[in-house]
């Protein structure tokens, strides 16, 4: 299983709660996590069936920004 990683502008638990329904619908519950304790606020998606554009669109729909990182 591959992992996609994204730098985001999610700042806190409230931001994560806001984006949760969008990411759960786009990639599935339990297949993603955000570490808001890091400088880049990294979102990791653990699913090799999901295209990065799907994740980027879900984050944008929630009103946030994301950029794929390696």
MISE-875597 format. One line per 10 residues: number of its first residue (from 1); their letters; for each residue x, y, z of N, C-alpha, C, CB. Coordinates in Angstrom, 3 decimals. Glycine has a CB too. Layout:
MISE-875597
NUM) a) X/Y/Z/X/Y/Z/X/Y/Z/X/Y/Z ~ ...
END
This chain:
MISE-875597
1) xxxxxxxxxx) 0.841/-1.177/0.000/0.000/0.000/0.000/0.887/1.241/0.000/-0.957/-0.002/1.217 ~ 0.618/2.155/-0.901/1.419/3.375/-0.970/0.812/4.461/-0.086/1.530/3.870/-2.425 ~ 1.611/5.467/0.203/1.159/6.579/1.023/1.371/7.872/0.257/1.903/6.612/2.382 ~ 0.303/8.646/0.119/0.393/9.983/-0.455/0.574/10.963/0.692/-0.874/10.333/-1.312 ~ 1.428/11.975/0.495/1.676/12.972/1.541/1.421/14.362/0.990/3.122/12.863/2.083 ~ 0.813/15.200/1.827/0.461/16.552/1.426/0.800/17.542/2.524/-1.019/16.637/1.074 ~ 1.367/18.680/2.145/1.544/19.808/3.042/0.208/20.558/3.026/2.771/20.739/2.604 ~ -0.318/20.904/4.216/-1.620/21.560/4.281/-1.550/22.828/5.126/-2.671/20.603/4.851 ~ -2.654/23.571/5.123/-2.761/24.728/6.008/-3.747/24.456/7.149/-3.198/25.969/5.213 ~ -3.968/23.185/7.455/-4.790/22.805/8.603/-4.003/23.143/9.867/-5.176/21.276/8.560
11) xxxxxxxxxx) -4.604/23.883/10.778/-3.859/24.380/11.929/-4.174/23.685/13.253/-4.114/25.823/12.078 ~ -5.372/23.102/13.374/-5.773/22.588/14.686/-6.807/21.476/14.530/-6.340/23.724/15.563 ~ -7.241/20.971/15.657/-8.260/19.928/15.657/-9.562/20.373/15.021/-8.521/19.472/17.058 ~ -9.889/21.656/15.159/-11.106/22.180/14.537/-11.028/22.111/13.020/-11.351/23.621/14.980 ~ -9.854/22.418/12.473/-9.646/22.316/11.029/-9.790/20.861/10.577/-8.252/22.869/10.639 ~ -9.228/19.964/11.351/-9.307/18.541/11.011/-10.762/18.071/11.051/-8.440/17.697/11.982 ~ -11.512/18.520/12.053/-12.939/18.154/12.123/-13.699/18.677/10.905/-13.578/18.708/13.418 ~ -13.343/19.866/10.440/-14.013/20.437/9.273/-13.732/19.630/8.015/-13.577/21.881/9.069 ~ -12.511/19.201/7.831/-12.130/18.487/6.618/-12.505/16.998/6.668/-10.637/18.633/6.389 ~ -12.777/16.476/7.846/-13.055/15.044/8.021/-14.139/14.496/7.099/-13.452/14.787/9.434
21) xxxxxxxxxx) -15.343/15.081/7.035/-16.353/14.470/6.159/-15.948/14.476/4.688/-17.672/15.192/6.316 ~ -15.207/15.480/4.263/-14.770/15.562/2.867/-13.750/14.472/2.554/-14.171/16.947/2.571 ~ -12.779/14.277/3.451/-11.771/13.241/3.221/-12.346/11.843/3.417/-10.583/13.446/4.152 ~ -13.239/11.673/4.371/-13.862/10.357/4.552/-14.630/9.949/3.300/-14.805/10.367/5.773 ~ -15.315/10.897/2.690/-16.065/10.586/1.466/-15.126/10.320/0.294/-17.022/11.735/1.118 ~ -14.055/11.096/0.199/-13.144/10.990/-0.945/-12.234/9.768/-0.883/-12.301/12.230/-1.037 ~ -11.688/9.462/0.299/-10.702/8.382/0.388/-11.084/7.264/1.338/-9.396/8.939/0.809 ~ -12.045/7.507/2.203/-12.485/6.474/3.133/-12.032/6.736/4.553/-11.983/5.137/2.687 ~ -12.903/6.441/5.475/-12.613/6.631/6.897/-11.472/5.713/7.325/-13.872/6.361/7.755 ~ -10.561/6.255/8.107/-9.451/5.466/8.625/-8.278/5.321/7.672/-9.936/4.125/8.990
31) xxxxxxxxxx) -8.378/5.912/6.478/-7.290/5.792/5.506/-6.458/7.061/5.396/-7.849/5.440/4.151 ~ -6.688/8.005/6.272/-5.950/9.266/6.233/-5.724/9.769/7.655/-6.709/10.327/5.391 ~ -4.715/10.635/7.802/-4.416/11.254/9.096/-3.658/12.550/8.846/-3.589/10.289/10.014 ~ -3.862/13.515/9.736/-3.163/14.794/9.658/-2.359/14.975/10.936/-4.164/15.981/9.448 ~ -1.098/15.347/10.776/-0.250/15.660/11.927/-0.120/17.172/12.010/1.160/14.975/11.813 ~ -0.961/17.806/12.831/-0.935/19.266/12.950/0.188/19.746/13.865/-2.273/19.772/13.472 ~ 0.949/18.832/14.435/2.056/19.232/15.306/3.328/19.544/14.522/2.338/18.140/16.320 ~ 3.356/19.216/13.234/4.529/19.507/12.409/4.351/20.844/11.702/4.767/18.380/11.379 ~ 5.448/21.417/11.265/5.413/22.711/10.577/4.608/22.651/9.282/6.829/23.182/10.278 ~ 4.705/21.538/8.567/4.017/21.400/7.289/2.586/20.889/7.420/4.791/20.479/6.401
41) xxxxxxxxxx) 2.157/20.535/8.635/0.788/20.029/8.853/0.480/18.919/7.842/-0.262/21.187/8.729 ~ 1.252/17.854/7.909/1.237/16.815/6.890/-0.012/15.929/6.973/2.480/15.961/7.013 ~ -0.661/15.806/5.833/-1.782/14.898/5.631/-1.242/13.670/4.916/-2.945/15.576/4.816 ~ -1.456/12.500/5.486/-1.051/11.245/4.850/-2.292/10.442/4.502/-0.108/10.426/5.773 ~ -2.309/9.955/3.263/-3.404/9.114/2.782/-2.803/7.768/2.417/-4.152/9.765/1.552 ~ -3.299/6.711/3.075/-2.743/5.370/2.874/-3.686/4.548/2.005/-2.500/4.661/4.234 ~ -3.568/4.766/0.691/-4.409/4.009/-0.234/-3.838/4.162/-1.635/-5.896/4.490/-0.180 ~ -3.457/3.065/-2.237/-2.890/3.150/-3.569/-3.954/3.263/-4.658/-2.027/1.951/-3.826 ~ -5.216/3.283/-4.293/-6.296/3.413/-5.264/-6.783/4.850/-5.427/-7.448/2.537/-4.859 ~ -6.239/5.767/-4.629/-6.693/7.154/-4.641/-5.689/8.015/-5.387/-6.898/7.681/-3.206
51) xxxxxxxxxx) -6.199/8.816/-6.310/-5.373/9.760/-7.036/-5.173/11.017/-6.200/-6.003/10.103/-8.395 ~ -4.000/11.623/-6.296/-3.709/12.819/-5.517/-4.713/13.932/-5.782/-2.311/13.308/-5.821 ~ -5.199/14.052/-7.001/-6.153/15.110/-7.337/-7.456/14.971/-6.556/-6.445/15.098/-8.831 ~ -7.845/13.754/-6.237/-9.062/13.519/-5.445/-8.882/14.092/-4.041/-9.393/11.997/-5.372 ~ -7.723/13.863/-3.464/-7.414/14.382/-2.123/-7.355/15.902/-2.153/-6.073/13.804/-1.600 ~ -6.659/16.454/-3.134/-6.540/17.906/-3.255/-7.907/18.563/-3.402/-5.656/18.268/-4.447 ~ -8.779/17.967/-4.195/-10.129/18.510/-4.373/-10.943/18.445/-3.089/-10.855/17.758/-5.478 ~ -10.838/17.358/-2.350/-11.587/17.215/-1.097/-11.145/18.258/-0.080/-11.404/15.803/-0.516 ~ -9.840/18.479/0.020/-9.323/19.486/0.950/-9.792/20.879/0.520/-7.768/19.430/1.015 ~ -9.758/21.160/-0.771/-10.199/22.457/-1.284/-11.692/22.672/-1.045/-9.886/22.570/-2.780
61) xxxxxxxxxx) -12.491/21.639/-1.238/-13.935/21.741/-0.979/-14.211/22.094/0.472/-14.638/20.428/-1.336 ~ -13.352/21.648/1.373/-13.510/21.938/2.796/-13.024/23.346/3.133/-12.752/20.908/3.634 ~ -12.402/24.021/2.159/-11.948/25.386/2.372/-10.503/25.524/2.790/-12.787/26.019/3.381 ~ -9.712/24.491/2.545/-8.308/24.508/2.933/-7.428/24.280/1.712/-8.025/23.443/4.008 ~ -6.119/24.380/1.913/-5.157/24.187/0.842/-4.273/22.987/1.135/-4.306/25.443/0.648 ~ -3.842/22.322/0.075/-2.911/21.204/0.205/-2.021/21.174/-1.021/-3.663/19.852/0.379 ~ -0.816/20.661/-0.815/0.165/20.527/-1.891/0.866/19.199/-1.703/1.192/21.717/-1.900 ~ 0.902/18.396/-2.750/1.542/17.080/-2.642/3.039/17.240/-2.404/1.288/16.240/-3.917 ~ 3.568/16.432/-1.497/5.000/16.406/-1.214/5.483/14.966/-1.331/5.314/16.992/0.206 ~ 6.782/14.818/-1.502/7.368/13.472/-1.636/7.876/12.975/-0.314/8.501/13.468/-2.655
END
